[in-house]
Amino acid sequence: MELTLIVAGLLAAVAGAAFGVLAYLCAAGLRSWAGRVAVWAAAAEMAALVGISRSYLGVHWTTDVLGGGAFGACWAAVVITGWTAAARRAAAGRLPG
């Protein structure tokens, strides 16, 4: 069995999660609203281009790519939430260890 049939939207999910987390890390250091919007827009565009290329090349169905992108965005939200919570706990001196 071919691996791409098992995890049809995996590349779109990884792209959505990776670009989302990278956008968060890059935008956190910027002060201007326009800079943050530009970083997030670039990340969304890169993730969308990955998904569009997978559909265009006929490697995956569009629904698989959309599902993978949605899962990647949700996973990025989970990682960003955990990262933010850990940073706040560390700033308050409440991390174990």
Secondary structure as GFF3:
##gff-version 3
##sequence-region A 1 97
A	DSSP	alpha_helix	3	6	.	.	.	ID=ss1
A	DSSP	alpha_helix	10	28	.	.	.	ID=ss2
A	DSSP	alpha_helix	33	56	.	.	.	ID=ss3
A	DSSP	alpha_helix	62	91	.	.	.	ID=ss4
###
